[in-house]
Amino acid sequence: MKKLIIGCLLLSTSAFANLHLSPPNFNTDHGRAIFIDFQKAEYNITFDTLKMRTTVKTKITFKAAERGKPIFDLLPEPTNLKINGEETSQEVVSFPGGVSTLRQVMTDVAPGIHTLEMENRFKENVIYWPLLGRVSSAFWIRDLKERKFLEQYVPSNFEFDQYKIVMNVKFAGTKKVRQDIYSNGVVTQTSASTYTIEFPEYFTVSCPYFHTTPKGRMNRRDFTYKSISGREIPITVYSPFKSRTKRFQAETIRVMAELEADYGPWAHPAFVAYGTMPGTGGMEHTAATQTSFGALDHEMLHSYFAKGIMPANGSSGWIDEAIASWRDRGYQRLPNPGFSGSNIGGHTPYQRHTDDRSYALGSAFMGYLDWRLQNIGGLKAFLKGYFAAYKHQVVTTEHFKNNLEFFSGLDLSSEFDTFVIGKSQPDFHVSEENPVHKALSREDLLNLL
């Protein structure tokens, strides 16, 4: 273990200075598009229950490393854009190869620190009850489709970046605010109708969890878990039904004990779980999840791999889904992955979603790596040290491979070329919907509110 941790630290980069992990800058019809390093994003979000309207005013402090036009993303149309206090505009542009779209600011900035301000409205995953003066809203995310992270609701950067996020939430349009807020940030009530939520600086665009419901709508249990580190971890589980909440409490304790034994102490301040209906699958946030009972253990593991060690882009997302699915399948040790080859982690650096074959093919590859590493403790021994060295950091496929090779002393280039980045064999295709991360419709997601 000592060998792995020392080696990993030698390969490590400074925490949260992640612009080196961004894809290459590129040219558009409007000029040079540059990735930027968000330092802080502050979102002032107003839920107006009378007008049934949700508005956001955003101020982002960012750093540019070279001259160009900054890029960010936001699905709703932004208005009133300003760079350093001066009015500007934006255009929707495509990444090279047309793999996804984003927004480019129409003002050049020099290297250094700048501010970007704008406003927007969003309707995604919001339900209003104007006669009651209540609202349900959540920042649900998905990782198997592009542009399904924070950019659905508020202006955001891309997966490579980690930055301070502050949400100032106001409930307007009613004399008496009666709302519950569930979050993986620190929630502070600042007035009768306003709340501030501060999220850890190691969060990326897929990490924040926010869910507000009319007060008392959910059955809630708050308790603590004694970590192997000696720390008391605050835990909240909630669902519409008391029996389900009680069941989730017991399972959360069981799974957390298992994960700590396998991968080390829980690395986050707390944990929040929303227990949804059977068959709805689940989705992980950092130390938080909305999930059915059957997917709870899978989603909790993701607080180690996915939202504890985070992928830098869509081509890195296979790692955490492969690890979680390998656990789901009983940590199989396989002398052969069982398929000829695939490209699950060698896509363009501009890809923003995880390859859906990562569950089946990725878990088989993890089983094969476990077989290769069996004489030195197996893959779980590596993963425990990898997590200890890199928790709260963003990693790539290359980083994962390099650390595996350092730990094992093996040259795994041929295996990664064949089974992960598809250089040596035809790309193997599977047709399999993972029951854990089911494809939910917009109506399904609204029903979870």
HELIX and SHEET records of a PDB file:
HELIX    1   1 LYS A    2  LEU A   11  1                                  10    
HELIX    2   2 LEU A   19  LEU A   21  5                                   3    
HELIX    3   3 PRO A   96  GLY A   98  5                                   3    
HELIX    4   4 LEU A  150  GLN A  152  5                                   3    
HELIX    5   5 LYS A  242  TYR A  263  1                                  22    
HELIX    6   6 PHE A  293  ALA A  295  5                                   3    
HELIX    7   7 LEU A  296  LEU A  301  1                                   6    
HELIX    8   8 TRP A  318  ASP A  328  1                                  11    
HELIX    9   9 ASP A  356  SER A  358  5                                   3    
HELIX   10  10 ALA A  360  ARG A  372  1                                  13    
HELIX   11  11 GLN A  374  ILE A  376  5                                   3    
HELIX   12  12 GLY A  378  TYR A  390  1                                  13    
HELIX   13  13 THR A  397  SER A  408  1                                  12    
HELIX   14  14 SER A  413  PHE A  419  1                                   7    
HELIX   15  15 ARG A  442  ASN A  447  1                                   6    
SHEET    1   A 5 PHE A  26  THR A  28  0                                        
SHEET    2   A 5 GLY A  31  ILE A  34 -1                                        
SHEET    3   A 5 LYS A  69  PHE A  72  1                                        
SHEET    4   A 5 THR A 101  VAL A 105 -1                                        
SHEET    5   A 5 GLN A  90  SER A  94 -1                                        
SHEET    1   B 8 GLU A  86  GLU A  87  0                                        
SHEET    2   B 8 THR A  79  ILE A  83 -1                                        
SHEET    3   B 8 GLY A 112  ARG A 121 -1                                        
SHEET    4   B 8 ARG A  53  ALA A  64 -1                                        
SHEET    5   B 8 ASP A  37  ASP A  48 -1                                        
SHEET    6   B 8 LYS A 164  ALA A 172  1                                        
SHEET    7   B 8 THR A 194  PHE A 199 -1                                        
SHEET    8   B 8 VAL A 186  GLN A 189 -1                                        
SHEET    1   C 4 VAL A 126  TRP A 129  0                                        
SHEET    2   C 4 ARG A 134  ALA A 138 -1                                        
SHEET    3   C 4 PHE A 210  PRO A 214 -1                                        
SHEET    4   C 4 GLN A 179  SER A 183 -1                                        
SHEET    1   D 5 ASN A 219  LYS A 226  0                                        
SHEET    2   D 5 GLU A 232  SER A 239 -1                                        
SHEET    3   D 5 PHE A 271  GLY A 275  1                                        
SHEET    4   D 5 ALA A 288  THR A 291  1                                        
SHEET    5   D 5 GLY A 282  HIS A 285 -1                                        
SHEET    1   E 2 MET A 310  PRO A 311  0                                        
SHEET    2   E 2 VAL A 394  VAL A 395  1                                        
END                                                                             
